[in-house]
Amino acid sequence: MYRREFLEKGAKGIIGAFAFPTILSFTGKHSSNEIIDKIELYRYDVNIPRYFSFGTWLNRQHVYMKISSGEHYGWSEITGGINKPGLDLKEWSSFLQQYRGKTIKQILTQLQGCHVKKSPLSWGKQEFIEIALLDLMGRIENKPALEILNLKGRKPVPGLYCILDKDMENVKKNAEQSVKQNLSAFMKIKMYGDLDLDKKVLKTVREVIGDDTFVLSDVNEGYKEWKDVDELASILKELHSCGLNAVEDPAKMSREEWIELQKKVGKLDLIPDVPMRPSWEALKKDLSGMGRIYNIHPACMGSISIAAKLGLKVKSMGAKLMVGDASTTGPSCTAWQQIAIGTGAAWVEAIEKFDDSDGYLKCIKDKATYRDENGLFAYRPKSGFGLELDEERLRTVCSQYLIIGI
C-alpha cells in the first residue's frame, strides 16, 4: 500500500475568495516607497553532476542575493550558470544595475510590465528579484511573507527527496540517503525517455525503499517516440506496474492529449509542469483534467506571488498541488517551503540538500522553516521569509562576492 494519506487530505480554509492578482497586490503601505541602496551577490558553486533526459549538468553556479534598504534586507537565489565555471558576477549582474536607487514600488511596476510585453529578463530573473523584494517588504512591515500574500495554510508538509542520476550504484546510495534523512515517504526520480533505463532506475529505488513510498518521476518531456496517446499510455502503464505512482511531463503534449492520457493510465497520476509556465499565463488557462497533481516549478514561474495564486487555483479545481524545485541550494529553499505550507501543497521539493547545500547549511543562523518531529517541513512565523545568515562565513564558502551600491 503506497502512502497516500497526504494526497487524500484537502486544504480546507486555505483558498477563500479566489482572485487573479498582479504582483503589486502585495505592496505594503510602509515599504513601497523605500529605496534600494545596496545589492550584495554571492556565487555559490556546486560541482556534483546531475543527469536529465535533455543533458547533463556537470557543475552549476548559484547566485545568492541580499537586497537592502537601510537596515532592512531580503534574500533570494537563482542558478546563474550551468556548466559555466568561469561565470563572473560583475558581468552577470549587469541587469541588476537598473534597480539601484529605485523604490520597491517602482521595481515591482517594472516587473509587472514584463508580464504584458516581451522582456529581456528571464522568468527566473524576474522571480529572483521579486522574492528578495517580498522578503525585504516583510521585514520593513514586520510581517511574515505568508501574511503579506494572504496565504492561510500553516500545516507542515512533507519534503520530496529527488534523485538525479542514472548510475545504479549512485541511485542506490541516494535512495539509502533518503531513508537516513527521514525523507522516504515521498521520492522523485529522474527518468530519461528510455523505457529499459527508466525501469532499471525505478526498480533499484524500490529495492531500497520498499513498497510504502510514493514514487513519482520527472521525464522532462523525454518520451518522444510515440505515434499516439495509446502507445504513450502503454509505456506509462508498464512503469506503473513496476511501482511508479505519478509522472511529471512524460512527453510534449497538447491539453487534449494530457486529458486523454490521464484517462488511459488508470491509477497513475499525471503531473503537468511545463503547461504551468509562466504563472500569469497559466492563470488564464483551463487546466482541469490534465492531471491529478500540478507542479509549481521554482525559477519558471516568473513571479512567486502569482505562483502562489496559481497554486490556490489548482486546489480550487480539486486537484493536488506540489511545489517543485530548480536544484535550489540556498535562500530560495525556505521561501518556497513557505509557499508550499501556505498553499497546502502535498509536498515540497525545494529543500536544502545534504550534498549540494553543505557549505550553505553551515551559514544558517535562523530561518522560518524547520523539520518537525515527524520529519515534515514546518513553519514558525518571522518577518519576511525570516532567513538569517552568517555572512562572514558565507563569503568563505562562496567563490565570489560582489557589492552593487549607489
C-alpha positions as CSV (number, residue, x, y, z in Angstrom):
1,M,0.0,0.0,0.0
2,Y,1.6,3.3,-1.1
3,R,1.5,6.3,1.2
4,R,-1.4,8.5,0.0
5,E,-2.5,10.0,3.3
6,F,-1.2,13.4,2.5
7,L,-2.6,13.3,-1.0
8,E,-6.1,12.4,0.2
9,K,-6.4,15.4,2.5
10,G,-7.9,18.6,1.3
11,A,-6.8,22.1,2.3
12,K,-10.0,23.5,3.8
13,G,-9.8,27.1,4.8
14,I,-6.8,27.8,2.6
15,I,-8.3,29.1,-0.6
16,G,-11.1,31.5,0.3
17,A,-12.1,34.0,-2.3
18,F,-10.0,33.3,-5.4
19,A,-8.7,36.1,-7.5
20,F,-6.2,36.6,-10.3
21,P,-3.7,39.2,-8.9
22,T,-0.9,41.3,-10.1
23,I,2.4,41.2,-8.2
24,L,1.6,44.7,-7.0
25,S,-1.3,43.3,-4.9
26,F,1.1,42.7,-2.0
27,T,2.7,46.2,-2.0
28,G,3.0,47.4,1.7
29,K,1.9,50.9,2.6
30,H,5.0,51.4,4.8
31,S,7.5,49.8,2.4
32,S,6.6,50.6,-1.2
33,N,8.5,53.9,-1.3
34,E,11.6,52.6,0.4
35,I,14.7,52.9,-1.8
36,I,17.1,50.1,-2.7
37,D,20.5,51.3,-1.7
38,K,22.7,48.2,-1.8
39,I,22.7,44.8,-3.6
40,E,25.1,42.1,-2.5
41,L,25.8,38.9,-4.5
42,Y,27.4,35.7,-3.5
43,R,28.5,33.0,-6.0
44,Y,27.9,29.5,-4.6
45,D,29.3,26.6,-6.6
46,V,28.1,23.0,-6.9
47,N,30.3,20.6,-8.6
48,I,28.2,17.4,-8.4
49,P,26.9,16.0,-11.8
50,R,23.2,15.9,-12.2
51,Y,21.5,14.0,-15.1
52,F,18.4,14.8,-17.1
53,S,16.8,13.5,-20.3
54,F,17.9,16.6,-22.1
55,G,21.6,16.6,-20.9
56,T,24.0,16.6,-18.0
57,W,24.8,19.4,-15.5
58,L,28.5,18.8,-14.6
59,N,28.5,21.9,-12.4
60,R,26.4,24.9,-11.7
61,Q,26.9,28.4,-10.3
62,H,24.2,29.6,-7.9
63,V,23.9,33.3,-7.1
64,Y,22.6,34.4,-3.7
65,M,21.3,38.0,-3.4
66,K,20.9,40.2,-0.5
67,I,19.0,43.4,-1.4
68,S,18.9,46.2,1.2
69,S,17.1,49.4,2.0
70,G,18.7,51.0,5.1
71,E,18.9,48.4,7.8
72,H,16.4,46.1,6.2
73,Y,17.1,43.4,3.6
74,G,15.8,40.5,1.7
75,W,17.4,37.3,0.4
76,S,16.9,35.4,-2.9
77,E,18.6,32.8,-5.1
78,I,19.0,31.9,-8.7
79,T,21.1,29.5,-10.8
80,G,23.3,31.9,-12.5
81,G,25.1,29.4,-14.7
82,I,25.1,25.7,-15.7
83,N,28.4,24.2,-16.8
84,K,29.9,27.8,-16.6
85,P,32.7,27.5,-14.1
86,G,34.1,30.8,-15.4
87,L,31.0,32.8,-14.6
88,D,31.9,36.3,-13.3
89,L,29.4,38.1,-11.1
90,K,30.3,41.6,-12.3
91,E,29.4,40.7,-15.8
92,W,26.4,38.5,-14.9
93,S,24.8,41.2,-12.7
94,S,24.6,43.9,-15.3
95,F,20.8,43.6,-15.4
96,L,20.6,44.5,-11.7
97,Q,22.3,47.9,-12.1
98,Q,19.0,49.4,-13.2
99,Y,17.4,48.9,-9.8
100,R,19.9,50.9,-7.7
101,G,18.2,54.0,-6.2
102,K,14.7,52.9,-7.2
103,T,11.8,52.3,-4.8
104,I,10.3,48.9,-4.2
105,K,7.1,50.0,-5.9
106,Q,9.0,51.2,-9.0
107,I,10.8,47.9,-9.3
108,L,7.6,45.9,-8.9
109,T,5.9,48.1,-11.5
110,Q,8.8,47.2,-13.9
111,L,8.4,43.5,-13.2
112,Q,4.6,43.8,-13.8
113,G,5.4,45.3,-17.2
114,C,7.4,42.1,-18.0
115,H,4.2,40.2,-18.0
116,V,2.4,42.1,-20.7
117,K,5.3,42.6,-23.1
118,K,8.4,40.7,-24.1
119,S,11.1,41.2,-21.6
120,P,14.8,40.7,-21.7
121,L,14.6,39.3,-18.2
122,S,14.0,35.6,-18.0
123,W,11.2,34.2,-15.8
124,G,13.9,33.1,-13.4
125,K,15.4,36.6,-13.0
126,Q,12.0,38.2,-12.6
127,E,11.2,35.7,-9.8
128,F,14.7,36.2,-8.3
129,I,14.1,39.9,-7.9
130,E,10.5,39.6,-6.6
131,I,11.4,37.0,-3.9
132,A,14.1,39.4,-2.5
133,L,11.7,42.3,-2.6
134,L,8.9,40.4,-0.8
135,D,11.3,39.3,1.9
136,L,12.5,42.9,2.2
137,M,9.0,44.3,2.4
138,G,8.0,41.8,5.1
139,R,11.0,42.9,7.3
140,I,10.1,46.6,6.8
141,E,6.4,45.9,7.6
142,N,7.3,43.4,10.4
143,K,5.0,40.9,8.8
144,P,5.6,37.3,7.6
145,A,5.7,36.9,3.8
146,L,2.7,34.5,4.0
147,E,0.6,37.2,5.7
148,I,1.5,39.7,3.0
149,L,0.5,37.1,0.4
150,N,-2.7,36.3,2.3
151,L,-1.9,32.6,2.3
152,K,-3.7,30.8,5.2
153,G,-2.1,27.3,5.3
154,R,0.1,26.6,8.3
155,K,0.2,22.8,8.4
156,P,3.6,21.1,7.9
157,V,4.2,19.5,4.5
158,P,6.4,16.5,3.5
159,G,9.7,17.1,1.8
160,L,10.4,15.4,-1.5
161,Y,13.8,13.8,-2.0
162,C,14.9,13.9,-5.6
163,I,17.4,11.5,-7.3
164,L,19.1,12.9,-10.4
165,D,21.4,10.1,-11.5
166,K,21.4,7.1,-13.8
167,D,24.4,5.2,-12.4
168,M,22.6,2.4,-10.5
169,E,25.2,2.4,-7.6
170,N,24.6,6.2,-7.2
171,V,20.9,5.7,-7.4
172,K,21.0,3.1,-4.7
173,K,23.2,5.3,-2.4
174,N,20.8,8.3,-2.9
175,A,17.8,6.1,-2.0
176,E,19.6,5.0,1.1
177,Q,20.3,8.7,2.0
178,S,16.6,9.5,1.7
179,V,15.9,6.9,4.4
180,K,18.7,8.2,6.6
181,Q,17.3,11.7,6.3
182,N,13.7,10.6,7.1
183,L,12.6,11.7,3.6
184,S,11.4,8.4,2.2
185,A,7.7,8.9,2.4
186,F,7.8,10.6,-1.0
187,M,10.5,10.3,-3.6
188,K,11.2,11.8,-7.0
189,I,13.4,10.1,-9.6
190,K,14.6,11.5,-12.9
191,M,13.7,9.4,-15.9
192,Y,15.2,9.6,-19.4
193,G,12.7,8.6,-22.0
194,D,14.3,5.2,-22.3
195,L,11.9,2.6,-21.0
196,D,14.5,0.0,-20.1
197,L,16.7,2.5,-18.3
198,D,13.7,4.1,-16.6
199,K,12.5,0.7,-15.3
200,K,16.0,-0.1,-14.0
201,V,16.2,3.2,-12.1
202,L,12.7,2.6,-10.6
203,K,13.4,-1.0,-9.6
204,T,16.7,0.0,-8.0
205,V,14.9,2.6,-5.9
206,R,12.1,0.2,-4.9
207,E,14.7,-2.4,-3.8
208,V,15.9,0.1,-1.2
209,I,12.8,1.9,0.0
210,G,10.2,-0.9,-0.4
211,D,6.5,-0.5,-1.4
212,D,5.3,2.2,1.1
213,T,7.0,5.2,-0.5
214,F,5.0,7.3,-3.0
215,V,7.4,7.5,-6.0
216,L,7.0,10.0,-8.8
217,S,9.2,10.5,-11.8
218,D,10.1,13.5,-14.0
219,V,10.8,12.7,-17.6
220,N,11.2,16.4,-18.7
221,E,9.2,15.5,-21.9
222,G,11.7,12.8,-22.6
223,Y,9.4,10.3,-24.3
224,K,9.4,11.3,-27.9
225,E,8.9,8.2,-30.0
226,W,5.2,7.5,-29.7
227,K,2.7,7.6,-32.5
228,D,-0.5,8.2,-30.5
229,V,-1.7,8.5,-26.9
230,D,-2.4,4.8,-26.6
231,E,1.2,4.0,-27.2
232,L,2.4,6.5,-24.7
233,A,-0.2,5.2,-22.2
234,S,1.2,1.7,-22.7
235,I,4.7,2.8,-21.7
236,L,3.5,4.6,-18.6
237,K,1.3,1.7,-17.5
238,E,4.3,-0.6,-17.7
239,L,6.2,1.8,-15.4
240,H,3.2,1.9,-13.1
241,S,3.3,-1.9,-12.9
242,C,6.9,-1.6,-11.7
243,G,5.9,0.7,-8.8
244,L,5.6,4.2,-10.3
245,N,2.8,6.3,-8.7
246,A,3.0,9.5,-10.7
247,V,4.8,11.0,-13.6
248,E,5.7,14.6,-14.4
249,D,5.9,15.8,-18.0
250,P,6.2,12.4,-19.7
251,A,6.2,13.9,-23.1
252,K,5.4,17.1,-25.0
253,M,1.6,17.1,-25.4
254,S,-1.4,19.3,-26.2
255,R,-4.0,19.9,-23.5
256,E,-6.3,17.4,-25.2
257,E,-3.6,14.8,-25.2
258,W,-2.9,15.4,-21.5
259,I,-6.6,14.9,-20.7
260,E,-6.8,11.7,-22.9
261,L,-3.7,10.3,-21.4
262,Q,-4.8,10.7,-17.8
263,K,-8.0,8.8,-18.6
264,K,-6.0,6.0,-20.1
265,V,-3.4,5.4,-17.4
266,G,-5.7,4.3,-14.6
267,K,-4.3,5.0,-11.1
268,L,-1.1,6.6,-12.3
269,D,-1.2,10.3,-11.6
270,L,-0.1,12.7,-14.3
271,I,1.7,15.9,-13.2
272,P,1.7,18.9,-15.6
273,D,4.7,21.1,-15.1
274,V,5.6,22.9,-18.4
275,P,1.9,23.8,-19.0
276,M,2.1,25.8,-15.7
277,R,4.7,28.2,-17.1
278,P,4.8,31.2,-16.6
279,S,2.3,31.7,-13.8
280,W,0.4,34.6,-15.2
281,E,-0.3,32.7,-18.4
282,A,-1.3,29.5,-16.6
283,L,-3.9,31.5,-14.6
284,K,-5.7,32.2,-17.8
285,K,-5.8,28.6,-19.0
286,D,-8.3,25.8,-18.3
287,L,-6.0,23.3,-16.6
288,S,-8.7,20.9,-15.5
289,G,-8.4,17.2,-16.3
290,M,-4.8,17.4,-17.4
291,G,-3.6,15.5,-14.3
292,R,-4.4,14.8,-10.7
293,I,-1.3,16.7,-9.3
294,Y,0.0,20.0,-10.7
295,N,3.6,21.3,-10.3
296,I,4.7,24.9,-9.5
297,H,8.3,24.9,-10.6
298,P,10.6,27.5,-9.0
299,A,12.6,29.6,-11.4
300,C,10.0,29.0,-14.1
301,M,7.0,30.9,-12.6
302,G,8.3,34.4,-13.2
303,S,6.5,35.6,-10.0
304,I,6.4,33.9,-6.6
305,S,3.2,35.8,-5.7
306,I,1.3,34.9,-8.8
307,A,2.6,31.3,-8.5
308,A,1.0,31.2,-5.0
309,K,-2.3,32.2,-6.5
310,L,-1.8,29.6,-9.3
311,G,-1.4,27.1,-6.5
312,L,-4.7,28.1,-5.0
313,K,-6.3,27.8,-8.4
314,V,-5.1,24.2,-8.6
315,K,-6.6,23.5,-5.2
316,S,-9.9,25.1,-6.2
317,M,-10.1,22.6,-9.1
318,G,-10.0,19.7,-6.6
319,A,-6.5,18.7,-7.7
320,K,-3.4,18.2,-5.7
321,L,-0.5,20.7,-5.7
322,M,3.2,20.1,-5.5
323,V,5.9,22.8,-5.1
324,G,8.8,21.6,-7.2
325,D,12.5,22.6,-7.4
326,A,15.1,24.1,-9.7
327,S,18.0,22.3,-7.9
328,T,17.8,25.1,-5.3
329,T,20.5,25.1,-2.7
330,G,20.1,28.2,-0.5
331,P,17.9,31.2,0.4
332,S,15.1,30.3,-2.0
333,C,14.5,26.9,-0.3
334,T,12.9,28.4,2.8
335,A,10.8,30.8,0.6
336,W,9.3,28.0,-1.5
337,Q,8.8,25.8,1.6
338,Q,6.7,28.6,3.0
339,I,4.7,28.9,-0.3
340,A,4.1,25.1,-0.1
341,I,2.9,25.4,3.5
342,G,0.8,28.5,2.8
343,T,-1.0,26.9,-0.2
344,G,-1.4,23.5,1.4
345,A,0.8,21.6,-1.1
346,A,1.0,17.8,-0.9
347,W,4.8,18.1,-0.7
348,V,7.7,20.5,-1.4
349,E,10.8,19.5,-3.4
350,A,12.7,22.8,-2.9
351,I,14.6,21.6,0.2
352,E,18.1,22.1,1.4
353,K,20.2,19.2,0.1
354,F,22.8,17.5,2.3
355,D,25.3,17.4,-0.5
356,D,24.7,20.4,-2.8
357,S,23.9,22.7,0.2
358,D,26.6,21.5,2.5
359,G,28.5,24.8,2.7
360,Y,25.4,26.9,2.8
361,L,23.9,24.9,5.7
362,K,26.8,25.8,7.9
363,C,25.9,29.5,7.4
364,I,22.3,29.4,8.6
365,K,21.7,31.3,11.9
366,D,17.9,31.1,11.8
367,K,15.0,30.6,9.4
368,A,11.3,30.3,9.4
369,T,11.0,26.7,8.2
370,Y,12.4,23.6,10.0
371,R,11.9,19.9,10.3
372,D,9.5,18.8,12.9
373,E,9.5,15.6,15.0
374,N,7.8,13.8,12.1
375,G,10.3,14.9,9.6
376,L,7.9,17.3,7.9
377,F,8.7,20.9,6.9
378,A,7.0,23.1,9.5
379,Y,6.7,26.9,9.9
380,R,7.2,29.5,12.6
381,P,6.3,33.0,11.6
382,K,9.0,35.5,11.1
383,S,9.3,38.9,9.3
384,G,9.6,38.4,5.6
385,F,10.9,34.9,4.8
386,G,12.8,35.0,8.1
387,L,16.3,33.8,6.9
388,E,19.3,34.9,8.9
389,L,22.8,34.0,7.7
390,D,26.3,34.3,9.0
391,E,27.5,36.4,6.1
392,E,31.2,36.4,7.1
393,R,31.2,32.6,6.9
394,L,29.1,32.7,3.7
395,R,31.8,34.6,2.0
396,T,34.3,31.9,2.9
397,V,32.2,29.1,1.3
398,C,31.4,31.2,-1.9
399,S,33.8,31.6,-4.8
400,Q,32.9,35.3,-5.4
401,Y,31.3,38.2,-3.5
402,L,30.2,41.5,-5.1
403,I,28.6,44.7,-3.8
404,I,26.4,46.8,-6.1
405,G,25.9,50.1,-4.3
406,I,24.7,53.6,-5.2
